Amino acid sequence: MKFLLIKPGNRKDIDRLFINAPSIEPSLGLLYLGAVLEKDGHKVEILDYYMEDVSREQLERSLMSSDAVGMTIITDDYTPALNISRVIKEIDPDIPLIIGGPHCIFFQKKSLSDFPCADISIDGEGERVILDVVNYLQGKKKLADIHGVYYRNNGSIKSGKPSQVVDNLDEVPFPARHLVDKYEYGDFLFGYQLKKKVTAIITSRGCPFSCRFCARYSNFIKEFNFRERSAENVVKEIQELDGKYRSVLIVDDSFLADNKRAHKIFDMLLEIGTNIEFLIRGARVDSADRELYIKMKKAGVTFISYGIESGTQDVLDFYNKNITLKQIQEAVNLSRKMGFFTIGNFILGAPIETKEYIENTINFACSLPLDMISITPLGYVMGSQLWKEAVENGKISKNTLVITADSRRGLGNFTKDELIAYMNQTNKSFYLRPTYILSQIYRSMLRKDYSLLFNGLKFLFILKGKSNA
């Protein structure tokens, strides 16, 4: 069989200012599915709508040579995904359309109502399911006997057996990255120039921590717990990437959570040697370890992103972060000494947050030697503890995917507009400081990389434009 796998989206909607923009990296979920299918003898094609403007004619050509279509969906891409699914069925009403991804985990049975053109929804880890779906399409298995699926049957939506997770991640084949060789990822505008060619790697699934604002698949899939790949398996994959990719994003929720494994990974990388720069997109400040960071620096780590969230200890405690302001300062200072490009992520709008607390966060952010900050208003996200509490208290419905902590809904002390105004104030206070601008010029000179400075200045002009709008 041939599968057409689709990453839906709208290329015009990309916000290139942030390291998690959809054009930064390929969809690992699709690449893992592609690897499993190819290993079983099937052909696979991937279309990434964030990386190219796919015409109806191009989609039609791909569909003509395909036996089934798979589409990964995050709720932010709901509208383009819905439109693409309709066009697929207009072109070929009989081709099976299988959907999966976060939207289908959060909205399980409802996902097929949200996407009336889809035939099957996978509500868990697709590697465990996709070959069973293949057997169904070949008439060898019934959907009712497959774990982790919802499907249509005589006008109603039925479910298969309960979802199962992959217990041993080392058994999963490495992502089939050759399927997206035609795309050039790494489209990041802010002051950091990724070395092309760019890809991503994930070395664990889930998170061992319980921050109150974070959505957790375990609230929907009972067995979805924190699982790690072995250090040996991770390094083996990196060896395969060496020579082909120069920038590798490590996209775990908390890559350094297991200190012993992290040390082992970087010890092995130092032993074999690679020509790769590593960017760690998810790290906690309490994982900062001087000995480990020295190894990371030697092994090629150039970038690290921290979940800082607030400059007030009361808010950190409310979020159940289990970190302190001192740990934040020590981690960021250590990162600066190592020469890492460092991002601090902050959240404004906790239900206990006051104007004084927000001002503390602004001042705290400006006191840290960060290269970049990312500010977002608190969202009550489906699957998080805060969301669950709000549902139980009747403040939001159980079908609410995400809603801003708006005082008009009894979810915080500020309106959404007020939180946005504080976000803009924080950005201006941080980026428009003469000391910040001078420090970035100095760091660019040290690195002898003026693309960092050039892109940073472009960002400042964009920021000024947004603040004056």
ZAPAKE-987762 format. One record per residue (C-alpha): residue in three letters; x, y, z. Coordinates in steps of 0.02 Angstrom, whole numbers, padded with zeros to 5 digits, always signed. Each point is the difference from the previous one (the first is absolute). Layout:
N
ALAXYZ...
//
This chain:
469
MET+00000+00000+00000LYS+00048+00182-00017PHE-00040+00126+00137LEU-00008+00187-00024LEU+00039+00084+00168ILE-00047+00183+00022LYS+00052+00138+00119PRO-00140+00127-00022GLY+00023+00186+00025ASN+00010+00167-00087ARG+00171+00062-00052LYS-00059+00180+00013ASP-00041-00021+00186ILE+00176-00046+00057ASP+00068+00107+00142ARG+00187-00015-00030LEU+00049+00087+00161PHE-00004-00155+00109ILE+00099-00161+00008ASN-00157-00108-00002ALA-00066+00072-00164PRO-00065-00140-00114SER+00131+00040-00133ILE+00145-00027+00119GLU-00007-00190+00000PRO-00087-00147-00086SER-00146-00092+00077LEU+00084-00142+00094GLY-00169-00085+00021LEU-00018-00019-00188LEU+00182-00052-00020TYR-00020-00137+00131LEU-00157-00063-00087GLY+00092+00005-00165ALA+00141-00104+00072VAL-00120-00132+00068LEU-00095-00010-00165GLU+00157-00010-00106LYS+00073-00135+00112ASP-00159-00100-00034GLY+00026+00018-00188HIS-00116+00146-00039LYS+00035+00159-00097VAL-00018+00171+00081GLU-00010+00181-00058ILE-00009+00153+00113LEU-00074+00170-00039ASP+00037+00140+00125TYR-00117+00146-00032TYR+00106+00112+00110MET+00148-00027-00116GLU-00082+00018-00170ASP-00157+00069-00078VAL-00081-00164-00053SER-00119+00029-00145ARG-00157-00101-00030GLU+00082-00074-00155GLN+00153-00055+00100LEU-00110-00079+00134GLU-00100-00088-00135ARG+00157-00074-00078SER+00057-00065+00169LEU-00172-00074+00037MET-00007-00089-00167SER+00151-00105+00048SER-00053-00029+00182ASP-00108-00131+00084ALA-00030+00094+00163VAL+00032+00170+00080GLY+00060+00039+00176MET-00009+00174+00076THR+00074+00061+00165ILE-00102+00138+00082ILE+00031+00127+00136THR-00151+00105+00042ASP+00086+00160-00057ASP-00004-00074-00175TYR-00184-00047+00011THR-00061+00113-00142PRO+00132-00044-00131ALA-00012-00185+00050LEU-00188+00004-00023ASN+00017+00085-00170ILE+00131-00124-00058SER-00105-00148+00056ARG-00147+00065-00102VAL+00107+00022-00155ILE+00067-00178+00020LYS-00174-00072+00000GLU-00053+00111-00145ILE+00142-00070-00103ASP-00019-00181+00057PRO-00155-00036+00107ASP+00053-00181+00028ILE+00178+00022+00061PRO+00016-00041+00187LEU+00045+00155+00103ILE+00081-00035+00169ILE+00031+00140+00124GLY+00107+00007+00157GLY+00104+00116+00106PRO-00036+00107+00154HIS-00176+00052-00055CYS-00051-00181-00013ILE+00071-00039+00172PHE-00087+00147+00084PHE-00164-00023-00093GLN+00003-00188-00031LYS-00177-00046-00057LYS-00044+00181-00040SER+00145+00014-00124LEU-00100-00096-00130SER-00145+00120+00026ASP+00121+00146-00021PHE+00065-00077-00162PRO-00151-00077-00088CYS+00106-00050-00150ALA+00116-00108+00106ASP-00034-00187+00010ILE+00113-00053+00145SER+00075+00095+00146ILE+00152-00062+00096ASP-00003+00063+00180GLY+00173-00053+00059GLU+00174-00043-00061GLY-00017-00043-00183GLU+00147-00120-00011ARG-00100-00128+00100VAL-00154+00021-00108ILE+00042+00038-00181LEU+00044-00177-00055ASP-00162-00065+00077VAL-00091+00132-00103VAL+00093-00063-00154ASN-00062-00175+00039TYR-00177+00069+00011LEU+00018+00088-00168GLN+00060-00165-00075GLY-00149-00092+00073LYS+00102-00096+00129LYS-00063+00079+00160LYS-00154+00084+00074LEU+00009+00178+00067ALA-00091-00056+00157ASP+00152-00108+00043ILE+00128+00139-00020HIS+00066+00097+00150GLY-00014+00190-00001VAL-00118+00035-00145TYR-00169+00080-00029TYR-00093-00034-00161ARG-00165+00022-00089ASN-00126-00140-00007ASN-00173+00020-00077GLY-00009+00185+00040SER+00066-00012+00178ILE+00173+00015+00077LYS+00070-00157+00080SER+00161-00034+00095GLY+00122-00143-00008LYS+00093-00067+00149PRO+00084+00119+00127SER+00158+00091-00053GLN+00169-00075+00038VAL+00169+00087+00011VAL+00170-00054-00063ASP+00085-00068+00156ASN+00174-00020-00075LEU+00039+00153-00107ASP+00163-00079-00059GLU-00105-00120-00104VAL-00072+00142-00106PRO+00096+00024-00165PHE+00086+00167-00023PRO-00102+00133-00093ALA+00001-00015-00190ARG+00077+00172-00027HIS+00035-00032-00184LEU-00186+00024-00029VAL+00020+00188+00028ASP+00168+00025-00087LYS-00087+00118-00121TYR-00033+00124+00142GLU+00123+00115+00084TYR-00051+00022+00182GLY+00076+00121+00124ASP-00095+00159-00047PHE+00033+00099+00160LEU+00003+00190-00014PHE+00056+00056+00173GLY+00185+00027+00034TYR+00058-00178-00019GLN+00054-00072-00167LEU-00024-00188-00005LYS+00131-00093-00099LYS-00085-00083-00147LYS-00049-00142-00020VAL-00119-00010+00149THR-00096-00143+00079ALA-00068-00051+00170ILE+00016-00146+00120ILE-00104-00053+00149THR+00080-00112+00131SER-00146-00022+00121ARG-00189+00012+00005GLY-00102+00082+00135CYS+00064+00099+00148PRO+00041-00056+00177PHE-00058+00166+00074SER-00175+00067+00037CYS-00009+00186-00036ARG-00181+00057+00022PHE-00010+00092-00166CYS+00068-00140-00109ALA-00111-00113-00105ARG+00032-00183+00035TYR-00044-00144-00115SER-00009-00110+00155ASN-00166+00082+00042PHE-00070-00080-00158ILE+00108-00155-00023LYS+00017-00094+00164GLU+00166-00082-00041PHE+00084+00156-00071ASN+00143+00024+00123PHE+00177+00068-00014ARG+00109-00116-00105GLU+00179+00020-00058ARG+00104-00073-00138SER+00166-00073+00053ALA+00155+00108-00018GLU+00070-00129-00123ASN-00155+00011-00110VAL+00004+00190+00000VAL+00183+00009-00046LYS-00023-00129-00138GLU-00132+00112-00081ILE+00111+00153+00017GLN+00142-00094-00086GLU-00116-00029-00148LEU-00038+00187-00005ASP+00182+00053+00005GLY+00064+00055-00169LYS-00174+00034-00068TYR-00072+00123+00127ARG+00093+00143+00083SER-00135+00060+00121VAL-00102-00123+00104LEU-00140+00059+00113ILE-00028-00109+00154VAL-00187+00020+00027ASP-00034-00102+00158ASP-00113+00080+00130SER+00145-00012+00122PHE+00156-00070-00081LEU+00115+00018+00151ALA-00123-00071+00128ASP+00104-00158+00020ASN+00171+00068+00048LYS+00086-00169-00008ARG-00064-00036-00176ALA+00046+00176-00058HIS+00179-00022+00061LYS+00010-00168-00090ILE-00066+00071-00163PHE+00126+00142-00003ASP+00143-00112+00057MET-00036-00112-00149LEU-00016+00147-00119LEU+00168+00069+00057GLU+00078-00172-00026ILE-00062-00020-00179GLY+00002+00185-00049THR-00130+00082-00115ASN-00013+00154-00109ILE-00173+00047+00063GLU-00064+00147+00102PHE-00134-00051+00124LEU-00143+00111+00055ILE-00091-00053+00159ARG-00176+00065-00010GLY-00066-00063+00167ALA+00103+00012+00161ARG-00034+00033+00183VAL+00112+00116+00098ASP+00021-00128+00139SER+00090-00113-00125ALA+00144+00124-00014ASP+00161-00091+00042ARG+00169+00080-00035GLU+00087-00164-00041LEU-00141-00050-00117TYR-00006+00171-00083ILE+00187-00006-00034LYS-00027-00167-00090MET-00149+00073-00094LYS+00105+00147-00059LYS+00140-00113-00060ALA-00124-00115-00088GLY-00076+00141-00101VAL-00148+00067+00101THR-00024+00183-00048PHE-00177+00039+00054ILE-00111-00035+00150SER-00179+00052+00040TYR-00062+00007+00180GLY-00175-00001+00072ILE+00019+00142+00126GLU-00183+00057+00004SER+00008+00135+00136GLY+00111+00115+00101THR-00105-00026+00158GLN+00025-00152+00110ASP-00185-00005+00050VAL-00049-00020-00182LEU+00131-00135-00030ASP-00068-00094+00151PHE-00179+00022-00062TYR+00051-00077-00167ASN+00082-00145+00093LYS+00164+00034-00091ASN+00105-00060+00147ILE+00138+00124-00043THR+00066+00158+00084LEU+00051+00171-00062LYS+00177-00039+00055GLN+00003-00158-00107ILE-00059+00102-00149GLN+00138+00128+00025GLU+00133-00134+00020ALA-00056-00096-00156VAL-00008+00154-00112ASN+00166+00067+00064LEU+00082-00169-00030SER-00072-00006-00176ARG+00072+00172-00037LYS+00171-00055+00063MET-00009-00151-00116GLY-00042+00115-00146PHE-00170-00079-00033PHE-00133+00103-00089THR-00133-00002+00136ILE-00188+00026-00006GLY-00111+00027+00152ASN-00184-00042-00015PHE-00121+00098+00110ILE-00186-00011+00036LEU-00107+00146+00058GLY-00171-00014+00080ALA+00000-00129+00140PRO-00162+00012+00101ILE+00100+00063+00149GLU+00099+00124-00105THR-00006+00184+00044LYS+00070+00154-00086GLU+00146-00006+00122TYR+00036-00181-00046ILE+00001+00042-00185GLU+00118+00146+00031ASN+00111-00120+00097THR+00005-00115-00152ILE+00044+00143-00117ASN+00142+00057+00114PHE+00059-00178+00028ALA+00005-00037-00188CYS+00102+00158-00029SER+00122-00050+00138LEU+00042-00166-00084PRO+00133-00017-00137LEU-00123-00076-00123ASP+00017+00021-00188MET-00187-00014-00031ILE-00162-00008+00096SER-00167-00074-00051ILE-00154+00070+00090THR-00172-00080-00009PRO-00160+00028+00097LEU-00052-00145+00110GLY-00115-00118-00091TYR-00113-00128+00081VAL+00049-00142-00116MET-00099-00160-00016GLY+00085-00137+00099SER+00084+00116+00125GLN-00038+00003+00185LEU-00059+00181-00011TRP-00118-00046-00141LYS-00068-00148+00099GLU-00031+00109+00153ALA-00089+00132-00106VAL-00112-00134-00077GLU-00042-00070+00172ASN-00041+00176+00062GLY-00114+00032-00150LYS+00106+00142-00069ILE+00032-00083-00168SER-00077-00146-00093LYS+00084-00168-00020ASN+00011+00032-00189THR+00106+00157+00023LEU+00171-00033-00075VAL+00085+00158+00062ILE-00058+00166+00070THR+00099+00150+00062ALA+00000+00035+00188ASP-00125+00142-00024SER-00073+00088+00153ARG-00167+00013-00092ARG-00012-00190+00010GLY+00058-00007+00181LEU+00164-00079-00055GLY+00121+00135+00056ASN+00019+00180+00058PHE+00026+00081-00170THR-00094+00007-00164LYS+00078-00076-00155ASP+00035+00175-00068GLU+00087+00048+00162LEU+00109-00155-00008ILE+00047+00038-00181ALA+00046+00177+00053TYR+00111-00070+00138MET+00081-00118-00126ASN+00042+00147-00113GLN+00066+00097+00150THR+00111-00147+00049ASN+00070-00018-00176LYS+00037+00186-00014SER+00079+00005+00173PHE+00111-00148-00041TYR+00051+00027-00182LEU+00012+00189-00010ARG+00126+00018+00142PRO+00164+00078-00059THR+00095-00125+00109TYR-00088-00145-00088ILE+00035+00067-00174LEU+00184+00033+00042SER+00019-00174+00075GLN-00070-00079-00158ILE+00122+00100-00107TYR+00143-00058+00111ARG-00057-00182-00009SER-00012+00009-00189MET+00178+00064-00007LEU+00062-00139+00114ARG-00083-00131-00109LYS+00054+00088-00159ASP-00178-00034-00058TYR-00086+00162-00050SER-00155-00089-00065LEU-00050-00010+00183LEU+00009+00188+00015PHE-00082+00031-00169ASN-00149-00113+00037GLY-00015+00070+00176LEU-00012+00178-00068LYS-00135-00056-00121PHE-00095-00071+00147LEU+00016+00165+00096PHE-00075+00096-00147ILE-00144-00125-00007LEU-00024+00017+00188LYS-00004+00190-00013GLY-00127-00012-00140LYS-00112-00114+00102SER+00010+00110+00154ASN-00045+00155-00102ALA-00145-00086-00088
//
